[in-house]
């Protein structure tokens, strides 16, 4: 009953504080931290025994890493392995060295200085992943870079925990470290084979029972069971949960598992942030305020500098490095586990521990602000610093000649959308070039013969390298909304005649993109709704032509609204900008078509569909506005103008 009362108090207080901070546009994380500070034994004293709350909060961290593992995949992890190994290794190594050196200068004992480096090197996986997932920025270049570094940091908690007793002059030395490393390797191998064979088999058997309760219990068992096994091997619970999530991500039931676990994750994650706030003694914060402020500034500067430096060392552009450095500038939740181990082994004193907690909570609270200012700071530095220094590694970016292309397509971003588009264009033998900010992707794709350029497309030099002034179409297929706006604006400036197509997540992002020069904006939010409608109707055996009719009506209503946005701006004054409710589409005349052998004078197309012919392409010959005596032949490609309903009717004739 005592635990239940504590939960009622904490959740009730959290509702009030979170609502209050949301009024001032602060993220929920700040409200949860303040809830913990107020409810903790050092402030209002509403919660006296924090141990049970901390245990529940640890469940939140486990669930967070578990769901992140489900959303991720082993294939994607293999794709960013360079970011994990090299990016994370450089960031952790240089941060430890820098903090150790600074601490020694301030006359801290060497072992405490090294341990301080351990504490500062780790960033908050829980806070960053939550903020990035909520903002939909996990697929951005800086999002993937940060994820790679965070994964390495979480892996580092194992050796750092093992080295802590050694710093204190106790422990089992190198033998113990080797034993735990062997256990860790065994766990990783077991997880790999479990992901391929065991987990899919278990889930298939559970699904055949058609019991949702059993399915949820199985998912929780796999997640918590793997976390428990990894803890027996000397690894962290959170790392085990991440491995379990990766195993489930390879299953066809991963999305159902994610949907079932998500409510549990959100509830327990709020307890984690509350428990962090309860660790802090406000009296120490007030009494030692100058020292705490100094520590906060020093920690964030060092972390931002060396995290950004690690990203630059990988060859990524300055913009990605600055945004990644500012995002990683806080202390992580696993540092609290290390700090408690340091107190246990006598490395940290009680006062030092409280100062560390105060500074850590402050850096966590400042994380949303750091993310907010990262874009303008990165843009500002990008303009000041010469391009040859900010574009990234010269080997990837630099010295090769501009591409010899014209009347081509430029694809910005080589994620799922960009990769699929490039594959189809290559198959159709349409000339195109790709721009991407991942040097490892660029290197591997160049070996395959892809015309790909390394660089940040928000820089004019990079776009000019792909001959943007001679391109026909620019497709912006990245997840970074701010970068998409900059690329659209810059491309419109460099080539006023180029046709710009932008992929974006939400309808709310369309208006700014149209204002900045986009001709077409494809919102995933709307296209997902269309796809859902189509699949639902198929399951009810609705005929294909009926489905197309409903989809056409849906598109007509929604895209008419979208066109009204584009018609307000000067770049959309082409024919499509003036024809309200009309669309322009191409059709190929297939064998057995009703139109084959007929002439325009016969009027079959016009009378049975209402659509009008603008152009016909036969082989290499292009005939605009063909004469009435023109006869259709199989293989003709016809450009039609009409309403969505007319084009649906015309499709049947082809």
Buried (B, 14 or more C-beta within 10 A) or exposed (E): EEEEEBBEBBBEBBEEBBEEBEEEEBBBBBBBBBBBBBBBBBBEEBBEEBEBBBEBBBBBBBBBBBBBBBBBBBEBBEBBEBBBBBBBBBBBBBBBBBBBEBBBEEEBEEBBBBBBBBBBBBBBBBBBBBBBBEBBBBBBBBBBBBBBBBBBBBBBBBBBBBBBBBBBEEBEEEEBBEBBBEBBEEBBEBBBEBBEEBBBEBBEEBBEEEEEEEBBEBBBEBBBEBBEBBBEBBBBBBBBBBBBBBBBBBBEBBEBBBEBBEEBBBBBBBBBBBBBBBBBBEEBBEEBEEBBBEBBEBBBEBBBBBBBBBBBBBBBBBBBBBBBBBBBBBBBBBBBBBBEBBBEBEBBEEEBBBBBBBBBBBBBBBBBEBBEEBBEBBBEBBEEEEBEEBBBBEEBBEEEEEBEBEEBBBBBBBBEBBBEBBEEBBEEEBBBBBBBBBBBBBBEBBEEEBBBBBBBBBBBBBBBBBBBBBBBBBBBBBBBBBBBBBBBBBBBEBBEEBBBBBBBBEBEBBBBBBBBBBBBBBBBEBEEEBEEBBEEBEEEEBEEEEBBBBBBEBBBEBBEEBBEBBBEBEBBEEEBBEBEEBBBBEBEBEEEBBBBEBBBEBEBBBEBBBBBBBBBBBEEEEEEEBEEEBBBBEEBBBBBBBBBBBBBBBBEBB
